[in-house]
Amino acid sequence: MGGSITELITGNAVNNVNISANMLRSKFYVCPVCGNVIHSMGEAVIHCHGILLSPCQAEETNEKHMIFIEKVEDKYYVRIEHDMTKHLEK
């Protein structure tokens, strides 16, 4: 067969030549009902509480949300100083 469930449901071919994780393809989805946060590494069809979720848009970095990148041996570690509280839209 050779196709994925995402391709079957959406009817769109997903070409992923890089099978390893790529942070640039990282997408986050937030359920407006329960606040559940879902992460995907690339194209995905995400539902929660019967709602089709759209990927969140990234905000620009500012002094309050600075990104820190640290290289340890041959790996990079990325972190953001944040209180990790959910801010649900009302």
N, CA, C and O atoms as CSV, one atom per row, in Angstrom:
chain,resi,resn,atom,element,x,y,z
A,1,MET,N,N,0.833,-1.179,0.000
A,1,MET,CA,C,0.000,0.000,0.000
A,1,MET,C,C,0.879,1.245,0.000
A,1,MET,O,O,0.855,1.989,-0.981
A,2,GLY,N,N,1.646,1.507,1.041
A,2,GLY,CA,C,2.609,2.594,1.031
A,2,GLY,C,C,2.098,3.955,1.464
A,2,GLY,O,O,2.890,4.897,1.497
A,3,GLY,N,N,0.824,4.118,1.799
A,3,GLY,CA,C,0.298,5.408,2.241
A,3,GLY,C,C,0.053,5.408,3.742
A,3,GLY,O,O,-0.053,4.353,4.368
A,4,SER,N,N,-0.036,6.610,4.312
A,4,SER,CA,C,-0.311,6.728,5.749
A,4,SER,C,C,-1.796,6.992,5.972
A,4,SER,O,O,-2.530,7.284,5.028
A,5,ILE,N,N,-2.230,6.888,7.213
A,5,ILE,CA,C,-3.608,7.194,7.584
A,5,ILE,C,C,-3.910,8.666,7.287
A,5,ILE,O,O,-4.993,8.992,6.803
A,6,THR,N,N,-2.955,9.550,7.577
A,6,THR,CA,C,-3.133,10.983,7.302
A,6,THR,C,C,-3.400,11.208,5.818
A,6,THR,O,O,-4.293,11.973,5.454
A,7,GLU,N,N,-2.630,10.547,4.965
A,7,GLU,CA,C,-2.811,10.702,3.526
A,7,GLU,C,C,-4.171,10.164,3.091
A,7,GLU,O,O,-4.841,10.759,2.246
A,8,LEU,N,N,-4.569,9.051,3.665
A,8,LEU,CA,C,-5.850,8.445,3.320
A,8,LEU,C,C,-7.019,9.351,3.707
A,8,LEU,O,O,-7.948,9.539,2.921
A,9,ILE,N,N,-6.974,9.914,4.923
A,9,ILE,CA,C,-8.072,10.748,5.419
A,9,ILE,C,C,-8.141,12.089,4.689
A,9,ILE,O,O,-9.222,12.528,4.295
A,10,THR,N,N,-6.981,12.745,4.506
A,10,THR,CA,C,-6.982,14.082,3.907
A,10,THR,C,C,-6.948,14.063,2.388
A,10,THR,O,O,-7.323,15.045,1.746
A,11,GLY,N,N,-6.506,12.964,1.812
A,11,GLY,CA,C,-6.370,12.902,0.361
A,11,GLY,C,C,-5.126,13.600,-0.147
A,11,GLY,O,O,-4.943,13.731,-1.357
A,12,ASN,N,N,-4.258,14.056,0.765
A,12,ASN,CA,C,-3.015,14.741,0.390
A,12,ASN,C,C,-1.823,13.831,0.617
A,12,ASN,O,O,-1.707,13.192,1.663
A,13,ALA,N,N,-0.942,13.777,-0.363
A,13,ALA,CA,C,0.284,13.007,-0.203
A,13,ALA,C,C,1.237,13.767,0.712
A,13,ALA,O,O,1.456,14.963,0.525
A,14,VAL,N,N,1.798,13.083,1.690
A,14,VAL,CA,C,2.760,13.688,2.607
A,14,VAL,C,C,4.137,13.150,2.248
A,14,VAL,O,O,4.409,11.959,2.398
A,15,ASN,N,N,5.002,14.039,1.772
A,15,ASN,CA,C,6.364,13.647,1.418
A,15,ASN,C,C,7.288,14.017,2.555
A,15,ASN,O,O,7.435,15.194,2.885
A,16,ASN,N,N,7.900,13.037,3.147
A,16,ASN,CA,C,8.814,13.275,4.256
A,16,ASN,C,C,10.126,12.575,3.930
A,16,ASN,O,O,10.306,11.399,4.246
A,17,VAL,N,N,11.040,13.304,3.297
A,17,VAL,CA,C,12.322,12.721,2.925
A,17,VAL,C,C,13.251,12.598,4.128
A,17,VAL,O,O,14.170,11.778,4.120
A,18,ASN,N,N,13.021,13.403,5.156
A,18,ASN,CA,C,13.829,13.344,6.372
A,18,ASN,C,C,13.034,12.588,7.424
A,18,ASN,O,O,12.112,13.138,8.026
A,19,ILE,N,N,13.388,11.328,7.647
A,19,ILE,CA,C,12.605,10.519,8.582
A,19,ILE,C,C,12.978,10.778,10.036
A,19,ILE,O,O,12.284,10.308,10.938
A,20,SER,N,N,14.053,11.510,10.281
A,20,SER,CA,C,14.422,11.831,11.659
A,20,SER,C,C,13.650,13.057,12.129
A,20,SER,O,O,13.079,13.788,11.319
A,21,ALA,N,N,13.636,13.277,13.437
A,21,ALA,CA,C,12.927,14.425,14.011
A,21,ALA,C,C,13.579,15.723,13.541
A,21,ALA,O,O,14.804,15.838,13.498
A,22,ASN,N,N,12.745,16.691,13.193
A,22,ASN,CA,C,13.224,17.991,12.743
A,22,ASN,C,C,12.398,19.041,13.470
A,22,ASN,O,O,11.192,19.142,13.245
A,23,MET,N,N,13.030,19.823,14.336
A,23,MET,CA,C,12.315,20.811,15.147
A,23,MET,C,C,11.553,21.825,14.292
A,23,MET,O,O,10.550,22.374,14.749
A,24,LEU,N,N,12.002,22.084,13.074
A,24,LEU,CA,C,11.316,23.039,12.223
A,24,LEU,C,C,9.948,22.517,11.769
A,24,LEU,O,O,9.081,23.306,11.394
A,25,ARG,N,N,9.750,21.204,11.801
A,25,ARG,CA,C,8.473,20.611,11.412
A,25,ARG,C,C,7.574,20.378,12.624
A,25,ARG,O,O,6.468,19.858,12.477
A,26,SER,N,N,8.026,20.748,13.799
A,26,SER,CA,C,7.284,20.540,15.030
A,26,SER,C,C,6.012,21.396,15.055
A,26,SER,O,O,6.054,22.589,14.756
A,27,LYS,N,N,4.890,20.781,15.411
A,27,LYS,CA,C,3.615,21.494,15.490
A,27,LYS,C,C,2.942,21.172,16.818
A,27,LYS,O,O,3.042,20.054,17.324
A,28,PHE,N,N,2.252,22.173,17.377
A,28,PHE,CA,C,1.520,22.000,18.620
A,28,PHE,C,C,0.044,22.299,18.378
A,28,PHE,O,O,-0.306,23.208,17.626
A,29,TYR,N,N,-0.805,21.522,19.025
A,29,TYR,CA,C,-2.250,21.674,18.923
A,29,TYR,C,C,-2.803,21.779,20.341
A,29,TYR,O,O,-2.340,21.068,21.233
A,30,VAL,N,N,-3.787,22.655,20.567
A,30,VAL,CA,C,-4.385,22.809,21.895
A,30,VAL,C,C,-5.896,22.651,21.761
A,30,VAL,O,O,-6.530,23.320,20.945
A,31,CYS,N,N,-6.463,21.759,22.569
A,31,CYS,CA,C,-7.907,21.543,22.558
A,31,CYS,C,C,-8.593,22.685,23.305
A,31,CYS,O,O,-8.229,22.974,24.445
A,32,PRO,N,N,-9.586,23.345,22.682
A,32,PRO,CA,C,-10.286,24.443,23.351
A,32,PRO,C,C,-11.237,23.965,24.447
A,32,PRO,O,O,-11.704,24.770,25.253
A,33,VAL,N,N,-11.528,22.664,24.484
A,33,VAL,CA,C,-12.442,22.127,25.493
A,33,VAL,C,C,-11.702,21.769,26.782
A,33,VAL,O,O,-12.095,22.198,27.866
A,34,CYS,N,N,-10.631,20.984,26.663
A,34,CYS,CA,C,-9.945,20.488,27.863
A,34,CYS,C,C,-8.564,21.093,28.073
A,34,CYS,O,O,-7.964,20.898,29.131
A,35,GLY,N,N,-8.044,21.828,27.082
A,35,GLY,CA,C,-6.710,22.413,27.216
A,35,GLY,C,C,-5.589,21.432,26.943
A,35,GLY,O,O,-4.422,21.767,27.146
A,36,ASN,N,N,-5.913,20.217,26.484
A,36,ASN,CA,C,-4.909,19.214,26.172
A,36,ASN,C,C,-3.961,19.748,25.095
A,36,ASN,O,O,-4.411,20.339,24.114
A,37,VAL,N,N,-2.655,19.542,25.273
A,37,VAL,CA,C,-1.657,19.970,24.310
A,37,VAL,C,C,-1.102,18.736,23.614
A,37,VAL,O,O,-0.638,17.803,24.269
A,38,ILE,N,N,-1.149,18.731,22.275
A,38,ILE,CA,C,-0.662,17.609,21.483
A,38,ILE,C,C,0.473,18.106,20.618
A,38,ILE,O,O,0.386,19.187,20.035
A,39,HIS,N,N,1.541,17.324,20.529
A,39,HIS,CA,C,2.722,17.689,19.748
A,39,HIS,C,C,2.882,16.689,18.613
A,39,HIS,O,O,2.714,15.486,18.812
A,40,SER,N,N,3.208,17.185,17.418
A,40,SER,CA,C,3.512,16.295,16.299
A,40,SER,C,C,4.809,16.762,15.640
A,40,SER,O,O,5.171,17.937,15.699
A,41,MET,N,N,5.477,15.832,15.030
A,41,MET,CA,C,6.699,16.138,14.286
A,41,MET,C,C,6.386,16.028,12.799
A,41,MET,O,O,6.815,15.082,12.138
A,42,GLY,N,N,5.637,16.999,12.275
A,42,GLY,CA,C,5.271,16.994,10.869
A,42,GLY,C,C,3.770,17.065,10.703
A,42,GLY,O,O,3.047,17.444,11.624
A,43,GLU,N,N,3.305,16.695,9.517
A,43,GLU,CA,C,1.893,16.764,9.189
A,43,GLU,C,C,1.103,15.754,10.015
A,43,GLU,O,O,1.542,14.620,10.209
A,44,ALA,N,N,-0.068,16.176,10.503
A,44,ALA,CA,C,-0.920,15.292,11.290
A,44,ALA,C,C,-2.363,15.788,11.212
A,44,ALA,O,O,-2.618,16.970,10.981
A,45,VAL,N,N,-3.290,14.867,11.407
A,45,VAL,CA,C,-4.701,15.215,11.539
A,45,VAL,C,C,-5.050,14.920,12.989
A,45,VAL,O,O,-5.093,13.757,13.388
A,46,ILE,N,N,-5.304,15.967,13.793
A,46,ILE,CA,C,-5.496,15.833,15.232
A,46,ILE,C,C,-6.931,16.205,15.599
A,46,ILE,O,O,-7.428,17.264,15.212
A,47,HIS,N,N,-7.586,15.325,16.346
A,47,HIS,CA,C,-8.926,15.582,16.875
A,47,HIS,C,C,-8.903,15.424,18.391
A,47,HIS,O,O,-8.213,14.547,18.913
A,48,CYS,N,N,-9.644,16.257,19.093
A,48,CYS,CA,C,-9.842,16.105,20.534
A,48,CYS,C,C,-11.268,16.559,20.813
A,48,CYS,O,O,-11.684,17.619,20.345
A,49,HIS,N,N,-12.015,15.771,21.566
A,49,HIS,CA,C,-13.423,16.048,21.851
A,49,HIS,C,C,-14.227,16.229,20.563
A,49,HIS,O,O,-15.156,17.035,20.511
A,50,GLY,N,N,-13.864,15.477,19.532
A,50,GLY,CA,C,-14.575,15.534,18.268
A,50,GLY,C,C,-14.305,16.776,17.443
A,50,GLY,O,O,-14.983,17.008,16.441
A,51,ILE,N,N,-13.323,17.585,17.843
A,51,ILE,CA,C,-12.999,18.831,17.142
A,51,ILE,C,C,-11.694,18.637,16.371
A,51,ILE,O,O,-10.701,18.169,16.928
A,52,LEU,N,N,-11.702,18.999,15.085
A,52,LEU,CA,C,-10.471,18.992,14.297
A,52,LEU,C,C,-9.639,20.193,14.724
A,52,LEU,O,O,-10.083,21.335,14.601
A,53,LEU,N,N,-8.437,19.939,15.223
A,53,LEU,CA,C,-7.576,21.014,15.725
A,53,LEU,C,C,-6.638,21.510,14.639
A,53,LEU,O,O,-6.142,20.727,13.829
A,54,SER,N,N,-6.401,22.799,14.625
A,54,SER,CA,C,-5.423,23.420,13.730
A,54,SER,C,C,-4.142,23.656,14.513
A,54,SER,O,O,-4.190,23.889,15.721
A,55,PRO,N,N,-2.988,23.599,13.837
A,55,PRO,CA,C,-1.736,23.847,14.556
A,55,PRO,C,C,-1.675,25.280,15.076
A,55,PRO,O,O,-2.150,26.205,14.417
A,56,CYS,N,N,-1.089,25.461,16.259
A,56,CYS,CA,C,-0.916,26.795,16.843
A,56,CYS,C,C,0.162,27.552,16.075
A,56,CYS,O,O,1.068,26.951,15.498
A,57,GLN,N,N,0.052,28.861,16.076
A,57,GLN,CA,C,1.053,29.705,15.434
A,57,GLN,C,C,2.098,30.110,16.469
A,57,GLN,O,O,1.757,30.483,17.591
A,58,ALA,N,N,3.352,30.036,16.090
A,58,ALA,CA,C,4.439,30.402,17.005
A,58,ALA,C,C,4.464,31.903,17.230
A,58,ALA,O,O,4.231,32.683,16.307
A,59,GLU,N,N,4.745,32.299,18.452
A,59,GLU,CA,C,4.898,33.709,18.785
A,59,GLU,C,C,6.362,34.095,18.659
A,59,GLU,O,O,7.249,33.249,18.779
A,60,GLU,N,N,6.607,35.359,18.419
A,60,GLU,CA,C,7.984,35.849,18.334
A,60,GLU,C,C,8.643,35.771,19.711
A,60,GLU,O,O,7.984,35.922,20.739
A,61,THR,N,N,9.943,35.534,19.708
A,61,THR,CA,C,10.710,35.508,20.948
A,61,THR,C,C,10.819,36.927,21.501
A,61,THR,O,O,11.017,37.882,20.751
A,62,ASN,N,N,10.687,37.052,22.829
A,62,ASN,CA,C,10.897,38.351,23.464
A,62,ASN,C,C,11.666,38.129,24.766
A,62,ASN,O,O,12.056,37.001,25.070
A,63,GLU,N,N,11.886,39.194,25.532
A,63,GLU,CA,C,12.666,39.075,26.766
A,63,GLU,C,C,12.014,38.111,27.766
A,63,GLU,O,O,12.706,37.455,28.544
A,64,LYS,N,N,10.697,38.032,27.738
A,64,LYS,CA,C,9.984,37.177,28.680
A,64,LYS,C,C,10.052,35.700,28.287
A,64,LYS,O,O,9.916,34.828,29.145
A,65,HIS,N,N,10.258,35.414,27.017
A,65,HIS,CA,C,10.279,34.044,26.510
A,65,HIS,C,C,11.521,33.802,25.660
A,65,HIS,O,O,11.413,33.477,24.478
A,66,MET,N,N,12.677,33.958,26.249
A,66,MET,CA,C,13.919,33.765,25.516
A,66,MET,C,C,14.199,32.278,25.333
A,66,MET,O,O,13.878,31.456,26.191
A,67,ILE,N,N,14.805,31.956,24.193
A,67,ILE,CA,C,15.183,30.581,23.886
A,67,ILE,C,C,16.666,30.415,24.189
A,67,ILE,O,O,17.493,31.224,23.767
A,68,PHE,N,N,16.994,29.350,24.930
A,68,PHE,CA,C,18.380,29.055,25.277
A,68,PHE,C,C,18.783,27.757,24.586
A,68,PHE,O,O,18.086,26.747,24.687
A,69,ILE,N,N,19.909,27.793,23.886
A,69,ILE,CA,C,20.412,26.607,23.191
A,69,ILE,C,C,21.788,26.296,23.760
A,69,ILE,O,O,22.659,27.163,23.835
A,70,GLU,N,N,21.965,25.043,24.157
A,70,GLU,CA,C,23.227,24.614,24.749
A,70,GLU,C,C,23.704,23.362,24.028
A,70,GLU,O,O,22.933,22.421,23.835
A,71,LYS,N,N,24.963,23.347,23.634
A,71,LYS,CA,C,25.541,22.170,22.993
A,71,LYS,C,C,26.329,21.388,24.028
A,71,LYS,O,O,27.226,21.924,24.680
A,72,VAL,N,N,25.984,20.112,24.171
A,72,VAL,CA,C,26.702,19.216,25.063
A,72,VAL,C,C,27.179,18.050,24.214
A,72,VAL,O,O,26.380,17.278,23.684
A,73,GLU,N,N,28.498,17.937,24.095
A,73,GLU,CA,C,29.130,16.966,23.209
A,73,GLU,C,C,28.590,17.149,21.793
A,73,GLU,O,O,28.833,18.198,21.196
A,74,ASP,N,N,27.875,16.186,21.231
A,74,ASP,CA,C,27.398,16.322,19.852
A,74,ASP,C,C,25.883,16.545,19.774
A,74,ASP,O,O,25.288,16.361,18.713
A,75,LYS,N,N,25.253,16.942,20.894
A,75,LYS,CA,C,23.808,17.162,20.916
A,75,LYS,C,C,23.492,18.586,21.359
A,75,LYS,O,O,24.225,19.186,22.145
A,76,TYR,N,N,22.389,19.110,20.838
A,76,TYR,CA,C,21.919,20.428,21.214
A,76,TYR,C,C,20.711,20.289,22.128
A,76,TYR,O,O,19.846,19.448,21.888
A,77,TYR,N,N,20.644,21.107,23.174
A,77,TYR,CA,C,19.518,21.130,24.097
A,77,TYR,C,C,18.880,22.515,24.037
A,77,TYR,O,O,19.562,23.529,24.188
A,78,VAL,N,N,17.570,22.548,23.816
A,78,VAL,CA,C,16.831,23.796,23.692
A,78,VAL,C,C,15.884,23.900,24.878
A,78,VAL,O,O,15.188,22.939,25.205
A,79,ARG,N,N,15.856,25.070,25.526
A,79,ARG,CA,C,14.933,25.260,26.642
A,79,ARG,C,C,14.398,26.678,26.625
A,79,ARG,O,O,15.019,27.595,26.086
A,80,ILE,N,N,13.230,26.834,27.228
A,80,ILE,CA,C,12.589,28.129,27.356
A,80,ILE,C,C,12.178,28.292,28.811
A,80,ILE,O,O,11.528,27.413,29.375
A,81,GLU,N,N,12.549,29.401,29.417
A,81,GLU,CA,C,12.135,29.691,30.785
A,81,GLU,C,C,10.664,30.100,30.750
A,81,GLU,O,O,10.328,31.156,30.215
A,82,HIS,N,N,9.792,29.279,31.312
A,82,HIS,CA,C,8.363,29.559,31.262
A,82,HIS,C,C,7.690,28.846,32.425
A,82,HIS,O,O,8.113,27.757,32.812
A,83,ASP,N,N,6.645,29.449,32.986
A,83,ASP,CA,C,5.966,28.847,34.135
A,83,ASP,C,C,5.078,27.675,33.745
A,83,ASP,O,O,4.548,26.995,34.624
A,84,MET,N,N,4.901,27.419,32.449
A,84,MET,CA,C,4.157,26.264,31.912
A,84,MET,C,C,2.705,26.199,32.372
A,84,MET,O,O,2.171,25.113,32.597
A,85,THR,N,N,2.073,27.350,32.511
A,85,THR,CA,C,0.650,27.361,32.824
A,85,THR,C,C,-0.141,27.489,31.534
A,85,THR,O,O,0.331,28.075,30.559
A,86,LYS,N,N,-1.342,26.939,31.537
A,86,LYS,CA,C,-2.190,27.001,30.354
A,86,LYS,C,C,-2.966,28.300,30.361
A,86,LYS,O,O,-3.521,28.694,31.387
A,87,HIS,N,N,-3.008,28.963,29.230
A,87,HIS,CA,C,-3.773,30.179,29.055
A,87,HIS,C,C,-4.841,29.895,28.018
A,87,HIS,O,O,-4.605,30.061,26.821
A,88,LEU,N,N,-5.999,29.473,28.460
A,88,LEU,CA,C,-7.077,29.134,27.551
A,88,LEU,C,C,-7.826,30.378,27.126
A,88,LEU,O,O,-8.112,31.264,27.932
A,89,GLU,N,N,-8.137,30.424,25.843
A,89,GLU,CA,C,-8.932,31.553,25.346
A,89,GLU,C,C,-10.364,31.375,25.802
A,89,GLU,O,O,-10.882,30.258,25.816
A,90,LYS,N,N,-11.004,32.466,26.172
A,90,LYS,CA,C,-12.390,32.382,26.633
A,90,LYS,C,C,-13.309,33.100,25.692
A,90,LYS,O,O,-14.519,33.136,25.919
